[in-house]
Each structure stands twice: as structure tokens, then as C-alpha cells.
Amino acid sequence: MPASIVSIEKVRNSLPSYKRNDFDQGLIIIATTSTFGGVDLLNPHRMNAAEIAEAANVQMHGLTGNQIIQRADEILRERRSREREYAIRTLKRLEDKQTKAESDQQQLTRFSIDSARYYMGVSPFGAPEPVIDLKVTNSTDQAISELILRGIVTRPDRDVPWVDETFYYVIEGGIEPEETLQWSLAPNRFGPWGNAQIPNDAELTLTLEGLKGIDKQPLWDSPELTEREQARLERLREEYGGIAFSRVD
């Protein structure tokens, strides 16, 4: 029998019987903190007695059984402290991301689509031509150079829309804060907007997907949390929601 196992057994047997289970668990905890080759750190319960003894022997050399139990408790507290700190940092990061996305969404709502209508007009050459009449107001504090819009054309009694398309509109000269403008847009008549089957009573729903500033860069486009991030945020809130973030920089 290896000397290390004899040594461990001797220390273990020196403890009262009610402490030996704590000693055994402590031995595994200490072993899994080592970096000896061949130790299965991810599956410590698969380690045999010789592996546990060899991995822990250096760290426990000269310690009594009670000191080994105490050292294992310290390792667990340190590990849990690191896990807790990481969890709190993750919670704060997800909270900040959610807050930024909500703030940006509120900014976008300050740019309003006052009215939008779709119909089939007639081009100067007499051909049918789709038209979108659009009126908007910029109540943000930024001049806007481009709109990203999603248009859906359908009827209440129809599940599948004739048109569901995201498109861009570059505003010539831009639109300043507190300015209202209206346009008649001409979508491509060879695309879905020019579908001759669209009836006259079809309805257009136009939503704002994004804005670009005068420098052509997107404004207020922070992404929302993914479903996975949202689920993780909710779990962390349940466990750590009452902790003051100022304690973790």
C-alpha cells in the first residue's frame, strides 16, 4: 500500500467517527484543487483512493484531520465566493443590457409614424404603380437621415399578408428635431408591392425598425436580451436580486 494512503488512513482513524465523512469529503475537495496529471477534476467521484491520496498528499502534508476539514471548508468558501461574484457581475451586465435596450426603444418611439396608406396609383406612363403615402414627426433630439421600416399589407380576414417586407428610406436633406414631413413613396412595382391581386381595401401596417443619424450610423439600436439571456437574468434575479451592485465594481 502506498505510503500516502497509509498516512491518510492514519490521520482519518485519529478522528472521531462522526467526523470521518467530513474528512472524506474534504479530501476529495482538496484533491480536485490540485494540478497533478491524470486527476479527473470534472469527475472527482470517479477517482480511486490512490489518486485522491496522491493528489491531496502534498497539500495536506503535516495537517491534522481537523485542519484538513477546515482547509476544505476554506476552499469551498473561496469557490462559492468566486461563483457568487461572477454571478453578480453577470446579473449586472444583463440588467445593464436590458436597461439600455429599453431606453433605446423609448427613444425610437419619439419618432412617430403619423399616417401611412398603401394604394395602387398610375405611373406617368399609365402603368399601375404602388404608392405609400407616409407622414412622420421627429420628436427626438437628433436629425435623422434614414428610416428602416417594416411594411405589412393584409386584411383582417386574411392570415397570410400579401406584403411583409423591411425596407429603407433615405430622407433627402434629413428631418430635423420637431419637424414633420410627408412623402409619397414608390415601391418597386415588380416586387410584392406591385402584386395585382392586392385588393383596394387592403390595409398597410407600417412600423419603425430603426433610424440612422446624419453621420449614417444607426441610432438607439441596442439589442434586446435573447431568450437564453432573459431566462438566465430571471434565475439570477431570484437568487441575487436584492444585492447592491455598488459592492461589486
GROMACS elastic network, one bead per residue, 0.5 to 0.9 nm:
[ bonds ]
;  ai    aj funct       b0    kb
    1     4     6  0.84133   500
    1     5     6  0.68376   500
    1     6     6  0.69410   500
    2     5     6  0.55311   500
    2     6     6  0.65711   500
    2     7     6  0.88140   500
    2    50     6  0.77346   500
    3     6     6  0.50162   500
    3     7     6  0.60905   500
    3     8     6  0.86331   500
    4     7     6  0.50205   500
    4     8     6  0.62041   500
    4     9     6  0.86019   500
    4    50     6  0.81227   500
    4    53     6  0.59899   500
    4    54     6  0.65936   500
    4    57     6  0.63857   500
    5     8     6  0.50311   500
    5     9     6  0.60246   500
    5    10     6  0.84406   500
    5    49     6  0.75716   500
    5    50     6  0.66707   500
    5    52     6  0.89295   500
    5    53     6  0.57742   500
    5    54     6  0.79984   500
    5    57     6  0.86978   500
    6     9     6  0.51584   500
    6    10     6  0.61291   500
    6    11     6  0.87295   500
    7    10     6  0.51281   500
    7    11     6  0.63565   500
    7    12     6  0.86182   500
    7    53     6  0.89488   500
    7    57     6  0.87123   500
    8    11     6  0.51410   500
    8    12     6  0.60095   500
    8    13     6  0.85012   500
    8    53     6  0.70654   500
    8    57     6  0.80397   500
    8    65     6  0.88869   500
    9    13     6  0.59643   500
    9    14     6  0.85165   500
   10    13     6  0.52423   500
   10    14     6  0.63428   500
   11    14     6  0.51952   500
   11    15     6  0.70298   500
   11    63     6  0.87112   500
   11    64     6  0.65946   500
   11    65     6  0.56462   500
   12    15     6  0.55861   500
   12    16     6  0.86123   500
   12    17     6  0.89333   500
   12    19     6  0.87828   500
   12    20     6  0.63554   500
   12    23     6  0.69717   500
   12    24     6  0.82132   500
   12    64     6  0.89359   500
   12    65     6  0.62968   500
   13    16     6  0.75922   500
   13    17     6  0.80117   500
   13    20     6  0.78961   500
   13    65     6  0.89391   500
   14    17     6  0.89362   500
   14    64     6  0.88143   500
   14    65     6  0.73904   500
   15    18     6  0.80898   500
   15    19     6  0.62839   500
   15    20     6  0.64242   500
   15    23     6  0.85386   500
   15    65     6  0.64612   500
   15    66     6  0.77998   500
   16    19     6  0.56016   500
   16    20     6  0.68141   500
   17    20     6  0.53606   500
   17    21     6  0.79645   500
   18    21     6  0.69450   500
   18    22     6  0.80970   500
   19    22     6  0.53073   500
   19    23     6  0.62454   500
   19    24     6  0.88216   500
   19    65     6  0.88399   500
   19    66     6  0.85046   500
   19    69     6  0.87237   500
   20    24     6  0.61467   500
   20    25     6  0.86217   500
   20    65     6  0.87154   500
   21    24     6  0.50410   500
   21    25     6  0.62555   500
   21    26     6  0.84585   500
   22    25     6  0.51717   500
   22    26     6  0.59704   500
   22    27     6  0.85113   500
   22    69     6  0.64821   500
   23    27     6  0.60662   500
   23    28     6  0.87742   500
   23    65     6  0.67559   500
   23    66     6  0.78512   500
   23    68     6  0.69797   500
   23    69     6  0.55280   500
   23    72     6  0.86865   500
   24    27     6  0.51100   500
   24    28     6  0.65605   500
   24    29     6  0.88512   500
   24    69     6  0.86865   500
   25    28     6  0.52606   500
   25    29     6  0.63494   500
   25    30     6  0.87539   500
   25    69     6  0.82656   500
   25    72     6  0.81575   500
   26    29     6  0.50193   500
   26    30     6  0.61354   500
   26    31     6  0.84756   500
   26    68     6  0.66172   500
   26    69     6  0.53570   500
   26    70     6  0.82310   500
   26    71     6  0.77385   500
   26    73     6  0.74323   500
   27    30     6  0.52190   500
   27    31     6  0.60778   500
   27    32     6  0.86831   500
   27    52     6  0.71535   500
   27    53     6  0.79048   500
   27    56     6  0.66427   500
   27    60     6  0.86116   500
   27    68     6  0.73298   500
   27    69     6  0.78550   500
   27    72     6  0.73579   500
   28    31     6  0.50006   500
   28    32     6  0.61728   500
   28    33     6  0.88147   500
   28    44     6  0.68141   500
   28    45     6  0.79257   500
   28    47     6  0.86783   500
   28    52     6  0.64404   500
   28    53     6  0.88969   500
   28    56     6  0.78571   500
   28    72     6  0.86388   500
   29    32     6  0.53460   500
   29    33     6  0.66747   500
   29    44     6  0.83558   500
   29    56     6  0.87861   500
   29    72     6  0.59707   500
   29    73     6  0.87651   500
   29    75     6  0.75670   500
   29    76     6  0.77812   500
   30    33     6  0.53926   500
   30    34     6  0.70295   500
   30    52     6  0.87396   500
   30    55     6  0.79930   500
   30    56     6  0.57720   500
   30    59     6  0.73544   500
   30    60     6  0.80661   500
   30    68     6  0.83153   500
   30    71     6  0.78218   500
   30    72     6  0.59726   500
   30    75     6  0.75845   500
   31    34     6  0.55413   500
   31    35     6  0.86736   500
   31    36     6  0.88832   500
   31    39     6  0.82528   500
   31    41     6  0.84078   500
   31    44     6  0.82076   500
   31    51     6  0.83772   500
   31    52     6  0.56987   500
   31    53     6  0.75902   500
   31    54     6  0.81135   500
   31    57     6  0.82397   500
   31    59     6  0.83016   500
   32    35     6  0.79163   500
   32    39     6  0.75409   500
   32    40     6  0.78007   500
   32    41     6  0.52911   500
   32    42     6  0.82904   500
   32    43     6  0.89998   500
   32    44     6  0.65258   500
   32    52     6  0.83119   500
   32    55     6  0.76225   500
   32    56     6  0.81196   500
   33    41     6  0.78101   500
   33    55     6  0.85823   500
   33    56     6  0.84939   500
   33    75     6  0.83835   500
   34    39     6  0.82508   500
   34    41     6  0.85377   500
   34    55     6  0.61435   500
   34    56     6  0.71453   500
   34    59     6  0.81349   500
   35    38     6  0.88501   500
   35    39     6  0.75439   500
   35    41     6  0.87055   500
   35    55     6  0.78353   500
   36    39     6  0.61034   500
   36    54     6  0.83627   500
   36    55     6  0.60631   500
   37    40     6  0.87100   500
   37    55     6  0.88617   500
   38    41     6  0.89541   500
   38    51     6  0.82725   500
   39    42     6  0.88583   500
   39    43     6  0.88671   500
   39    44     6  0.79038   500
   39    47     6  0.72633   500
   39    51     6  0.68582   500
   39    52     6  0.81644   500
   39    55     6  0.73106   500
   40    43     6  0.54062   500
   40    44     6  0.58299   500
   40    45     6  0.87081   500
   40    46     6  0.73846   500
   40    47     6  0.67866   500
   41    44     6  0.55186   500
   41    47     6  0.89263   500
   42    45     6  0.89549   500
   43    46     6  0.56855   500
   43    47     6  0.74919   500
   44    47     6  0.54543   500
   44    48     6  0.89372   500
   44    52     6  0.85339   500
   45    48     6  0.79508   500
   47    50     6  0.80252   500
   47    51     6  0.58766   500
   47    52     6  0.62474   500
   48    51     6  0.54062   500
   48    52     6  0.62782   500
   48    53     6  0.86236   500
   49    52     6  0.51640   500
   49    53     6  0.60369   500
   49    54     6  0.85328   500
   50    53     6  0.51059   500
   50    54     6  0.60321   500
   50    55     6  0.85042   500
   51    54     6  0.51401   500
   51    55     6  0.60025   500
   51    56     6  0.84436   500
   52    55     6  0.52389   500
   52    56     6  0.60185   500
   52    57     6  0.81947   500
   53    56     6  0.52839   500
   53    57     6  0.55705   500
   54    57     6  0.53218   500
   54    58     6  0.76993   500
   55    58     6  0.71506   500
   55    59     6  0.80768   500
   56    59     6  0.54509   500
   56    60     6  0.60016   500
   56    61     6  0.83445   500
   57    60     6  0.52428   500
   57    61     6  0.57429   500
   58    61     6  0.52978   500
   58    62     6  0.89909   500
   59    62     6  0.87316   500
   59    63     6  0.86225   500
   60    63     6  0.53999   500
   60    64     6  0.81988   500
   60    67     6  0.85838   500
   60    68     6  0.65037   500
   60    71     6  0.87914   500
   61    64     6  0.87586   500
   63    66     6  0.79938   500
   63    67     6  0.56797   500
   63    68     6  0.61851   500
   64    67     6  0.50932   500
   64    68     6  0.62351   500
   64    69     6  0.87614   500
   65    68     6  0.51133   500
   65    69     6  0.63941   500
   65    70     6  0.86642   500
   66    69     6  0.51256   500
   66    70     6  0.61469   500
   66    71     6  0.85729   500
   67    71     6  0.59603   500
   67    72     6  0.85077   500
   68    71     6  0.50189   500
   68    72     6  0.61684   500
   68    73     6  0.86014   500
   69    72     6  0.51680   500
   69    73     6  0.62955   500
   69    74     6  0.87731   500
   70    73     6  0.50516   500
   70    74     6  0.63107   500
   70    75     6  0.87498   500
   71    74     6  0.50243   500
   71    75     6  0.62572   500
   71    76     6  0.86851   500
   72    75     6  0.50479   500
   72    76     6  0.62440   500
   72    77     6  0.86499   500
   73    76     6  0.51074   500
   73    77     6  0.61805   500
   73    78     6  0.86127   500
   74    77     6  0.50690   500
   74    78     6  0.61109   500
   74    79     6  0.84871   500
   75    78     6  0.51361   500
   75    79     6  0.60617   500
   75    80     6  0.85510   500
   76    79     6  0.50073   500
   76    80     6  0.60292   500
   76    81     6  0.83997   500
   77    80     6  0.51122   500
   77    81     6  0.59548   500
   77    82     6  0.85828   500
   78    81     6  0.50017   500
   78    82     6  0.62357   500
   78    83     6  0.86050   500
   79    82     6  0.52206   500
   79    83     6  0.62086   500
   79    84     6  0.85542   500
   80    84     6  0.59135   500
   80    85     6  0.84564   500
   81    84     6  0.50291   500
   81    85     6  0.60890   500
   81    86     6  0.85445   500
   82    85     6  0.51109   500
   82    86     6  0.61224   500
   82    87     6  0.85105   500
   83    86     6  0.51395   500
   83    87     6  0.60696   500
   83    88     6  0.86166   500
   84    87     6  0.50226   500
   84    88     6  0.61335   500
   84    89     6  0.85639   500
   84   240     6  0.86465   500
   85    88     6  0.51602   500
   85    89     6  0.61670   500
   85    90     6  0.85707   500
   85   248     6  0.73919   500
   86    89     6  0.51088   500
   86    90     6  0.61184   500
   86    91     6  0.85464   500
   87    90     6  0.50412   500
   87    91     6  0.60742   500
   87    92     6  0.86343   500
   87   236     6  0.70888   500
   87   240     6  0.80613   500
   88    92     6  0.61688   500
   88    93     6  0.85610   500
   88   236     6  0.78049   500
   88   240     6  0.68429   500
   88   241     6  0.88088   500
   88   243     6  0.80718   500
   88   245     6  0.75463   500
   88   248     6  0.75614   500
   89    92     6  0.51414   500
   89    93     6  0.61566   500
   89    94     6  0.86616   500
   89   245     6  0.82498   500
   89   248     6  0.71318   500
   89   249     6  0.82401   500
   90    93     6  0.50450   500
   90    94     6  0.61645   500
   90    95     6  0.84690   500
   90   233     6  0.83257   500
   90   236     6  0.83715   500
   91    94     6  0.52457   500
   91    95     6  0.60282   500
   91    96     6  0.85229   500
   91   232     6  0.84271   500
   91   233     6  0.61887   500
   91   236     6  0.61184   500
   91   237     6  0.72186   500
   91   240     6  0.79730   500
   91   241     6  0.82723   500
   92    96     6  0.60113   500
   92    97     6  0.85120   500
   92   245     6  0.69748   500
   93    96     6  0.51419   500
   93    97     6  0.61643   500
   93    98     6  0.86303   500
   94    97     6  0.50070   500
   94    98     6  0.60857   500
   94    99     6  0.84913   500
   94   225     6  0.77100   500
   94   229     6  0.73158   500
   94   230     6  0.81734   500
   94   232     6  0.87316   500
   94   233     6  0.64172   500
   95    98     6  0.51574   500
   95    99     6  0.60686   500
   95   100     6  0.85666   500
   95   233     6  0.75310   500
   96    99     6  0.50696   500
   96   100     6  0.60720   500
   96   101     6  0.85545   500
   97   100     6  0.51923   500
   97   101     6  0.61753   500
   97   102     6  0.86334   500
   97   222     6  0.78670   500
   97   223     6  0.79288   500
   97   224     6  0.73892   500
   97   225     6  0.72106   500
   98   101     6  0.51573   500
   98   102     6  0.61652   500
   98   103     6  0.85527   500
   98   222     6  0.89170   500
   98   223     6  0.84404   500
   98   224     6  0.63341   500
   98   225     6  0.62942   500
   98   230     6  0.88801   500
   99   102     6  0.51504   500
   99   103     6  0.60601   500
   99   104     6  0.85823   500
  100   103     6  0.50306   500
  100   104     6  0.60911   500
  100   105     6  0.85235   500
  100   220     6  0.87772   500
  100   222     6  0.65363   500
  100   223     6  0.85389   500
  100   224     6  0.85741   500
  101   104     6  0.51518   500
  101   105     6  0.61399   500
  101   106     6  0.86692   500
  101   220     6  0.79337   500
  101   221     6  0.74752   500
  101   223     6  0.58994   500
  101   224     6  0.54371   500
  101   225     6  0.81231   500
  102   105     6  0.50483   500
  102   106     6  0.62621   500
  102   107     6  0.87211   500
  102   222     6  0.85346   500
  102   224     6  0.78442   500
  103   106     6  0.51318   500
  103   107     6  0.63683   500
  103   108     6  0.88206   500
  103   220     6  0.80717   500
  103   222     6  0.88741   500
  104   108     6  0.63071   500
  104   109     6  0.88150   500
  104   219     6  0.81613   500
  104   221     6  0.64412   500
  104   222     6  0.64933   500
  105   108     6  0.50699   500
  105   109     6  0.64412   500
  105   220     6  0.69464   500
  105   221     6  0.78828   500
  105   222     6  0.83869   500
  106   109     6  0.51882   500
  106   110     6  0.69058   500
  106   220     6  0.88844   500
  107   110     6  0.54521   500
  107   111     6  0.76248   500
  107   140     6  0.68584   500
  107   220     6  0.67847   500
  108   111     6  0.56521   500
  108   112     6  0.82317   500
  108   140     6  0.78652   500
  108   208     6  0.79018   500
  108   209     6  0.85412   500
  108   210     6  0.72826   500
  108   211     6  0.77040   500
  108   219     6  0.84196   500
  108   220     6  0.68156   500
  108   221     6  0.88194   500
  109   112     6  0.63107   500
  109   139     6  0.87824   500
  109   140     6  0.87172   500
  109   208     6  0.84523   500
  110   137     6  0.83403   500
  110   138     6  0.68075   500
  110   139     6  0.50860   500
  110   140     6  0.54655   500
  111   136     6  0.73333   500
  111   137     6  0.59118   500
  111   139     6  0.54889   500
  111   140     6  0.61905   500
  111   208     6  0.83147   500
  111   211     6  0.88656   500
  112   115     6  0.89300   500
  112   135     6  0.86853   500
  112   136     6  0.56170   500
  112   137     6  0.53183   500
  112   138     6  0.65879   500
  112   139     6  0.75637   500
  112   208     6  0.81497   500
  113   116     6  0.72174   500
  113   134     6  0.75325   500
  113   135     6  0.61508   500
  113   137     6  0.66761   500
  113   206     6  0.78063   500
  113   207     6  0.76256   500
  113   208     6  0.76518   500
  114   134     6  0.77569   500
  114   135     6  0.53819   500
  114   136     6  0.52173   500
  114   137     6  0.68930   500
  115   133     6  0.77634   500
  115   134     6  0.58060   500
  115   135     6  0.51980   500
  115   136     6  0.71547   500
  115   182     6  0.89605   500
  115   206     6  0.88216   500
  116   132     6  0.67494   500
  116   133     6  0.55326   500
  116   135     6  0.65455   500
  116   136     6  0.88749   500
  116   204     6  0.69657   500
  116   205     6  0.75162   500
  116   206     6  0.67059   500
  117   131     6  0.80462   500
  117   132     6  0.55396   500
  117   133     6  0.51422   500
  117   134     6  0.67308   500
  117   203     6  0.75545   500
  117   204     6  0.60119   500
  117   205     6  0.83939   500
  117   206     6  0.88008   500
  118   130     6  0.72911   500
  118   131     6  0.57336   500
  118   133     6  0.65520   500
  118   134     6  0.89602   500
  118   153     6  0.80103   500
  118   200     6  0.89223   500
  118   202     6  0.79842   500
  118   203     6  0.71141   500
  118   204     6  0.58059   500
  119   129     6  0.85085   500
  119   130     6  0.59703   500
  119   131     6  0.55083   500
  119   132     6  0.67691   500
  119   133     6  0.84847   500
  119   199     6  0.89485   500
  119   200     6  0.67524   500
  119   201     6  0.87396   500
  119   202     6  0.83027   500
  119   204     6  0.89783   500
  120   128     6  0.62651   500
  120   129     6  0.54881   500
  120   131     6  0.59289   500
  120   132     6  0.88410   500
  120   194     6  0.79248   500
  120   196     6  0.88752   500
  120   198     6  0.89789   500
  120   200     6  0.77638   500
  121   127     6  0.84171   500
  121   128     6  0.57790   500
  121   130     6  0.58442   500
  121   131     6  0.62282   500
  122   125     6  0.77142   500
  122   126     6  0.55266   500
  122   127     6  0.54992   500
  122   129     6  0.51151   500
  122   130     6  0.79641   500
  122   131     6  0.89811   500
  123   126     6  0.51622   500
  123   127     6  0.52578   500
  123   128     6  0.61748   500
  123   129     6  0.55462   500
  123   130     6  0.88669   500
  124   127     6  0.75343   500
  125   128     6  0.89918   500
  126   129     6  0.87137   500
  128   189     6  0.78897   500
  128   194     6  0.79319   500
  128   196     6  0.86606   500
  129   186     6  0.73184   500
  129   187     6  0.81378   500
  129   188     6  0.82657   500
  129   189     6  0.58236   500
  129   193     6  0.88489   500
  129   194     6  0.67619   500
  130   185     6  0.84394   500
  130   186     6  0.60266   500
  130   187     6  0.60837   500
  130   188     6  0.75094   500
  130   189     6  0.59781   500
  130   193     6  0.61647   500
  130   194     6  0.56782   500
  130   195     6  0.87696   500
  131   184     6  0.64217   500
  131   185     6  0.56541   500
  131   187     6  0.65754   500
  131   193     6  0.86018   500
  132   183     6  0.80400   500
  132   184     6  0.55490   500
  132   186     6  0.64974   500
  132   187     6  0.75420   500
  132   204     6  0.87629   500
  133   182     6  0.74074   500
  133   183     6  0.58790   500
  133   185     6  0.63050   500
  133   186     6  0.89937   500
  134   181     6  0.83858   500
  134   182     6  0.54252   500
  134   183     6  0.53040   500
  134   184     6  0.62100   500
  134   185     6  0.74680   500
  135   180     6  0.72830   500
  135   181     6  0.58039   500
  135   183     6  0.64928   500
  135   184     6  0.88817   500
  136   179     6  0.84745   500
  136   180     6  0.56531   500
  136   181     6  0.56394   500
  136   182     6  0.62601   500
  136   183     6  0.88851   500
  137   140     6  0.89828   500
  137   175     6  0.85026   500
  137   177     6  0.83711   500
  137   178     6  0.67242   500
  137   179     6  0.58110   500
  137   181     6  0.65643   500
  137   182     6  0.88153   500
  138   141     6  0.81982   500
  138   142     6  0.82875   500
  138   143     6  0.80334   500
  138   144     6  0.79213   500
  138   175     6  0.69252   500
  138   176     6  0.67784   500
  138   177     6  0.53275   500
  138   178     6  0.52384   500
  138   179     6  0.55506   500
  138   180     6  0.63842   500
  138   181     6  0.86465   500
  139   142     6  0.84784   500
  139   176     6  0.87624   500
  139   177     6  0.56461   500
  139   179     6  0.74247   500
  139   180     6  0.88712   500
  140   143     6  0.78590   500
  140   144     6  0.89278   500
  140   176     6  0.87125   500
  140   177     6  0.57328   500
  140   178     6  0.72435   500
  141   176     6  0.83022   500
  141   177     6  0.54232   500
  141   178     6  0.80517   500
  142   175     6  0.88305   500
  142   176     6  0.69201   500
  142   177     6  0.58592   500
  142   213     6  0.69073   500
  142   214     6  0.83903   500
  142   219     6  0.89737   500
  143   174     6  0.65957   500
  143   175     6  0.56450   500
  143   177     6  0.57301   500
  143   212     6  0.87376   500
  143   213     6  0.60232   500
  143   214     6  0.62156   500
  144   147     6  0.77968   500
  144   171     6  0.77819   500
  144   174     6  0.54408   500
  144   175     6  0.52851   500
  144   176     6  0.65655   500
  144   177     6  0.81375   500
  144   211     6  0.67842   500
  144   212     6  0.58445   500
  144   214     6  0.58165   500
  144   216     6  0.86956   500
  144   219     6  0.89463   500
  145   169     6  0.86951   500
  145   170     6  0.60948   500
  145   171     6  0.53063   500
  145   172     6  0.73911   500
  145   173     6  0.73401   500
  145   175     6  0.66522   500
  145   211     6  0.76959   500
  145   212     6  0.57216   500
  145   213     6  0.53476   500
  145   214     6  0.51275   500
  145   215     6  0.80027   500
  145   216     6  0.67697   500
  146   168     6  0.69918   500
  146   169     6  0.56261   500
  146   171     6  0.55442   500
  146   172     6  0.87578   500
  146   174     6  0.74313   500
  146   175     6  0.89197   500
  146   210     6  0.85032   500
  146   211     6  0.58424   500
  146   212     6  0.50817   500
  146   213     6  0.70967   500
  146   214     6  0.82423   500
  146   216     6  0.75151   500
  146   218     6  0.89898   500
  147   167     6  0.83545   500
  147   168     6  0.56654   500
  147   169     6  0.51575   500
  147   170     6  0.64905   500
  147   171     6  0.76250   500
  147   208     6  0.73508   500
  147   209     6  0.78061   500
  147   210     6  0.61711   500
  147   212     6  0.66406   500
  148   166     6  0.70860   500
  148   167     6  0.59302   500
  148   169     6  0.65764   500
  148   170     6  0.89114   500
  148   207     6  0.87537   500
  148   208     6  0.62015   500
  148   209     6  0.52149   500
  148   211     6  0.60433   500
  148   212     6  0.82484   500
  149   165     6  0.83149   500
  149   166     6  0.55380   500
  149   167     6  0.54312   500
  149   168     6  0.61574   500
  149   169     6  0.77455   500
  149   206     6  0.66948   500
  149   207     6  0.57409   500
  149   209     6  0.52627   500
  149   210     6  0.71052   500
  149   211     6  0.89808   500
  150   164     6  0.71365   500
  150   165     6  0.56237   500
  150   167     6  0.63022   500
  150   168     6  0.87529   500
  150   205     6  0.80846   500
  150   206     6  0.56934   500
  150   207     6  0.53054   500
  150   208     6  0.64931   500
  150   209     6  0.65064   500
  151   163     6  0.70315   500
  151   164     6  0.57030   500
  151   165     6  0.54750   500
  151   166     6  0.62818   500
  151   167     6  0.78260   500
  151   204     6  0.67003   500
  151   205     6  0.57719   500
  151   207     6  0.66570   500
  152   161     6  0.65557   500
  152   162     6  0.75810   500
  152   163     6  0.52053   500
  152   165     6  0.66782   500
  152   166     6  0.88903   500
  152   203     6  0.80106   500
  152   204     6  0.56648   500
  152   205     6  0.51587   500
  152   206     6  0.65171   500
  152   207     6  0.87168   500
  153   161     6  0.56319   500
  153   162     6  0.56533   500
  153   164     6  0.66907   500
  153   193     6  0.85469   500
  153   198     6  0.83979   500
  153   202     6  0.63419   500
  153   203     6  0.54673   500
  153   205     6  0.64658   500
  153   206     6  0.87755   500
  154   157     6  0.83978   500
  154   158     6  0.64640   500
  154   159     6  0.79265   500
  154   160     6  0.72835   500
  154   162     6  0.58977   500
  154   163     6  0.72234   500
  154   164     6  0.88908   500
  154   198     6  0.82900   500
  154   201     6  0.89766   500
  154   202     6  0.54023   500
  154   203     6  0.54816   500
  154   204     6  0.68218   500
  154   205     6  0.83411   500
  155   158     6  0.52826   500
  155   159     6  0.80263   500
  155   160     6  0.89550   500
  155   161     6  0.75955   500
  155   201     6  0.76347   500
  155   202     6  0.53199   500
  155   203     6  0.58759   500
  155   204     6  0.87426   500
  156   159     6  0.77063   500
  156   202     6  0.88107   500
  156   203     6  0.84642   500
  158   161     6  0.69046   500
  160   163     6  0.87085   500
  161   164     6  0.64126   500
  162   192     6  0.70397   500
  162   193     6  0.79640   500
  162   195     6  0.77252   500
  162   197     6  0.84231   500
  162   198     6  0.67652   500
  163   192     6  0.58412   500
  163   193     6  0.64001   500
  163   195     6  0.87524   500
  163   204     6  0.89568   500
  164   192     6  0.85002   500
  165   192     6  0.85288   500
  166   209     6  0.82098   500
  169   185     6  0.87126   500
  170   174     6  0.79457   500
  171   175     6  0.70563   500
  172   175     6  0.83730   500
  174   213     6  0.86582   500
  174   214     6  0.72604   500
  175   178     6  0.85747   500
  175   179     6  0.62846   500
  175   180     6  0.76688   500
  175   181     6  0.74498   500
  176   179     6  0.54067   500
  176   180     6  0.84622   500
  177   180     6  0.87565   500
  186   189     6  0.79353   500
  187   190     6  0.87257   500
  187   191     6  0.79725   500
  187   193     6  0.63907   500
  187   194     6  0.78399   500
  188   191     6  0.54951   500
  188   192     6  0.79964   500
  188   193     6  0.66578   500
  188   194     6  0.68669   500
  189   192     6  0.74249   500
  189   193     6  0.59314   500
  189   195     6  0.75889   500
  190   193     6  0.74999   500
  190   194     6  0.56738   500
  190   195     6  0.78147   500
  191   194     6  0.56976   500
  191   195     6  0.72037   500
  192   195     6  0.53512   500
  193   196     6  0.86951   500
  193   198     6  0.85104   500
  194   197     6  0.87549   500
  194   198     6  0.82224   500
  195   198     6  0.58911   500
  196   199     6  0.79166   500
  198   201     6  0.84066   500
  198   202     6  0.66861   500
  199   202     6  0.55686   500
  200   203     6  0.85922   500
  208   211     6  0.79875   500
  210   218     6  0.72675   500
  210   219     6  0.72444   500
  210   220     6  0.77244   500
  210   221     6  0.69408   500
  211   217     6  0.84390   500
  211   218     6  0.58423   500
  211   219     6  0.55652   500
  211   220     6  0.76397   500
  211   221     6  0.82110   500
  212   215     6  0.76048   500
  212   216     6  0.53451   500
  212   217     6  0.52346   500
  212   219     6  0.53888   500
  212   220     6  0.88501   500
  213   216     6  0.52540   500
  213   217     6  0.56620   500
  213   218     6  0.64438   500
  213   219     6  0.63320   500
  214   217     6  0.74763   500
  215   218     6  0.87499   500
  218   221     6  0.64095   500
  219   222     6  0.86273   500
  223   226     6  0.85605   500
  225   228     6  0.78494   500
  225   229     6  0.55847   500
  225   230     6  0.57723   500
  226   229     6  0.50513   500
  226   230     6  0.60463   500
  226   231     6  0.85480   500
  227   230     6  0.50388   500
  227   231     6  0.61420   500
  227   232     6  0.85705   500
  228   231     6  0.51966   500
  228   232     6  0.62097   500
  228   233     6  0.85862   500
  229   232     6  0.50386   500
  229   233     6  0.60147   500
  229   234     6  0.86174   500
  230   233     6  0.50234   500
  230   234     6  0.62536   500
  230   235     6  0.87081   500
  231   234     6  0.52179   500
  231   235     6  0.63602   500
  231   236     6  0.87436   500
  232   235     6  0.51077   500
  232   236     6  0.61726   500
  232   237     6  0.85176   500
  233   236     6  0.51312   500
  233   237     6  0.60048   500
  233   238     6  0.86059   500
  234   237     6  0.50528   500
  234   238     6  0.62817   500
  234   239     6  0.88322   500
  235   238     6  0.52548   500
  235   239     6  0.65606   500
  235   240     6  0.86102   500
  236   239     6  0.51397   500
  236   240     6  0.56115   500
  236   241     6  0.67583   500
  237   240     6  0.52100   500
  237   242     6  0.77683   500
  238   241     6  0.57976   500
  238   242     6  0.85746   500
  239   242     6  0.81690   500
  240   243     6  0.57106   500
  241   244     6  0.84371   500
  243   246     6  0.88168   500
  243   247     6  0.83614   500
  244   247     6  0.61053   500
  244   248     6  0.80818   500
  245   248     6  0.55505   500
  245   249     6  0.76047   500
  246   249     6  0.64871   500
